[in-house]
Amino acid sequence: MTVASSWIDGALVKTGGAQHTVINPATGEAVAEFALAQPGDVDRAVASARAALPGWKRATPAERSAVLAKLAKLADDATSELVAEEVSQTGKPVRLATEFDVPGSVDNIDFFAGAARHLEGKASAEYSADHTSSIRREAVGVVATITPWNYPLQMAVWKVIPALAAGCSVVIKPAEITPLTTLTLARLAADAGLPDGVLNVVTGSGADVGAALAGHADVDMVTFTGSTPVGRRVMLAAAQHGHRTQLELGGKAPFVVFDDADLDAAIQGAVAGALINTGQDCTAATRAIVAQGLYDDFVAGVAEVMSKIVLGDPADPDTDLGPLISAVHRAKVAGMVERAPGEGGRVVTGGVAPEGPGSFYRPTLIADVAETSEVWRDEIFGPVLTVRAFTDDDDAIRQANDTKYGLAASAWTRDVYRAQRASREIHAGCVWINDHIPIISEMPHGGFGASGFGKDMSQYSLEEYLSIKHVMSDITGVVDKDWHRTIFTKR
Ligand code: NAD
């Protein structure tokens, strides 16, 4: 059993909080045991990040890039270790961890190794005849980061790596139920040459360690990925000190199938989009909005594909769907599905938890749901797709936008005009056309509305961790500057 701990100032350290066991949700067995951090450990980690900041901030872009490029290589070499940790602590299928989580993280690190050397500024020029103006982009400073349990490695990478590329130092608090890959990332970063203290990991609970980090006076920025209610609490804590925040929150993605769509492609896309990571994905397809003429065939097709999904040991490459993260979370998902018929929903397939160990739940399709129903409006975060019909294109767009969230959406159509209209009118940070889920390091990820603000991934994410400074230099050398007349006339 791994003995994990917190990572502060370049080393694993003993923390004095309560004993905590990381559980494999597929088996209920213990994976790792360690002492949680306490708020005092947050102070140590922040002090370490503060002390390390000047050196890292002043490192040249090429020096920072070299460390990140080495980290990408080491993470790639450590693929099997990272996959094993991710699978055992989250229960995600090994195919997903091997083909998505780890290579996606490696590619993201690699992208920012390059982006670190592309800090562009606007032209330096004489916007006033007597001065040269130039722009400096400077690291924001010490970044506090709080991440969720659904994609522990990717969420850590998306926050930590652009911050490091920008010259910031970081204290990250992963979800205490999934800390392993974040700790491994810190160790690999040290092996890659990242100076001590530039990246620190505190493995504590949200209520004390997370709150202490979000509200810490000596950080400069707080970035958060997680649920909308907790994100707002984090923002409030950071607001006490006026700290910059960036929030990636919940989602309830619409999946709009117009009447000219390729029905087979939409059916497959809906199942893949709804079931990825057992539906514990903020961009997962959750609300299918389907043209009346295709509705019955879509429902039947999705139910058929879902019925063939293989649940089982996440370490088995033949397994399609792993368990939910915990028994508590499964009870929450099951409760929402059980209440759906009371609100008019028809459970077409699924809605059952298989016998045996592990918090497994069958892929579930609920048709005919009411627009006001809980399963249509609230995040379920499980392998559950809900479906409603629409009457015309305006109704489809209206239903797609009838949500407080705005993270991701997709539109399925072979009509280029409809596709363009949908991409313009759907209010979400990402709109896919004839696909749902793919992401890429060069392009931004981030939401609108209750899904938060700011971007992960891409050059836009680097901007989150940089402050823009205007430098204005007098180029005349004269004592009596022309504009002084405005202030005084006699000397
Ligand atoms: P969560 O909000 O419960 O927890 C997220 C993190 O916040 C954890 O590390 C937790 O310990 C910490 N935390 C809890 N209370 C805190 C407090 N008072 N102060 C500071 N930190 C605190 O979310 P979760 O259940 O871990 O993750 C699932 C949620 O994350 C879903 O809502 C999902 O949509 C969202 N998510 C969003 C994105 C995105 O990019 N928008 C990506 C992944 C997950």
Boltz pocket constraint, residues with backbone or C-beta under 6 A from the ligand:
constraints:
  - pocket:
      binder: B
      contacts: [[A, 146], [A, 147], [A, 148], [A, 149], [A, 150], [A, 151], [A, 155], [A, 173], [A, 174], [A, 175], [A, 176], [A, 204], [A, 205], [A, 206], [A, 207], [A, 209], [A, 210], [A, 211], [A, 212], [A, 214], [A, 225], [A, 226], [A, 227], [A, 228], [A, 230], [A, 231], [A, 233], [A, 234], [A, 247], [A, 248], [A, 249], [A, 250], [A, 251], [A, 281], [A, 282], [A, 379], [A, 381], [A, 407], [A, 447], [A, 451], [A, 452]]
      max_distance: 6.0
